[in-house]
Amino acid sequence: LTYASETWTTNEHNAGTRIEGYSELALSAFRSFPLKSNLIETAFTIQNIFNENYCIIAHYPMPGRNWKISITYKF
């Protein structure tokens, strides 16, 4: 879980430069598989599970729900 309170785009804290706070939830699952003397590691991550709209920088929205799969081979 990532949470950030409201912030401003300038040091002056004018009403038009305020960015609302946000919270974003991610979930990951990992698994390792031995393969002879080597190892295969897999991971699956879902970010922004609730598909919330938010900005970290004014007028640049962050992506909605997204996912990532990774496979690592260690020898």
C-alpha positions as CSV (number, residue, x, y, z in Angstrom):
1,L,0.0,0.0,0.0
2,T,1.3,3.4,-1.0
3,Y,-0.2,6.5,0.5
4,A,0.6,10.2,-0.1
5,S,-1.2,13.2,1.4
6,E,-2.0,16.3,-0.6
7,T,0.9,18.3,-2.0
8,W,1.4,21.4,-4.0
9,T,3.2,22.0,-7.3
10,T,4.9,25.2,-6.1
11,N,6.2,26.6,-2.8
12,E,3.4,29.2,-2.6
13,H,0.5,26.7,-1.7
14,N,-2.1,28.5,-3.9
15,A,-5.4,26.8,-4.3
16,G,-4.8,26.1,-8.0
17,T,-1.5,24.4,-7.4
18,R,-2.8,21.7,-5.0
19,I,-2.7,18.0,-5.9
20,E,-5.0,15.7,-4.0
21,G,-3.6,12.9,-1.9
22,Y,-3.9,9.3,-3.1
23,S,-3.5,5.7,-2.1
24,E,-2.5,2.9,-4.4
25,L,-2.6,-0.9,-3.6
26,A,-0.4,-3.5,-5.2
27,L,-0.2,-7.3,-4.8
28,S,2.7,-9.6,-5.8
29,A,3.1,-13.4,-5.8
30,F,6.5,-15.1,-6.2
31,R,7.6,-18.7,-6.8
32,S,10.9,-20.4,-7.3
33,F,11.5,-23.7,-9.2
34,P,14.7,-25.7,-8.8
35,L,16.0,-27.0,-12.2
36,K,19.0,-29.3,-11.6
37,S,21.7,-27.0,-10.2
38,N,19.9,-23.9,-11.4
39,L,16.9,-21.9,-10.3
40,I,13.9,-20.3,-12.1
41,E,12.1,-17.5,-10.2
42,T,8.8,-16.2,-11.3
43,A,6.8,-13.2,-10.1
44,F,3.4,-11.7,-10.9
45,T,2.4,-8.2,-9.7
46,I,-0.8,-6.2,-10.1
47,Q,-0.5,-2.5,-9.4
48,N,-3.3,0.0,-8.7
49,I,-5.7,-2.9,-8.0
50,F,-8.7,-0.6,-7.6
51,N,-7.9,1.4,-10.8
52,E,-7.8,4.7,-9.0
53,N,-7.1,8.0,-10.9
54,Y,-4.3,10.0,-9.4
55,C,-1.4,12.3,-10.2
56,I,2.0,12.6,-8.7
57,I,2.9,15.5,-11.0
58,A,0.1,18.0,-11.9
59,H,-1.7,17.2,-15.2
60,Y,0.3,13.9,-15.7
61,P,-2.1,11.1,-14.6
62,M,-0.6,7.8,-13.5
63,P,-1.5,4.5,-15.2
64,G,-4.6,2.7,-14.1
65,R,-4.6,-1.0,-13.1
66,N,-1.6,-2.8,-14.7
67,W,0.3,-6.0,-14.3
68,K,3.8,-7.3,-14.7
69,I,5.2,-10.9,-15.1
70,S,8.9,-11.6,-14.7
71,I,10.9,-14.8,-15.1
72,T,14.5,-15.0,-13.9
73,Y,16.9,-17.8,-14.6
74,K,19.8,-18.2,-12.2
75,F,22.7,-20.4,-13.1
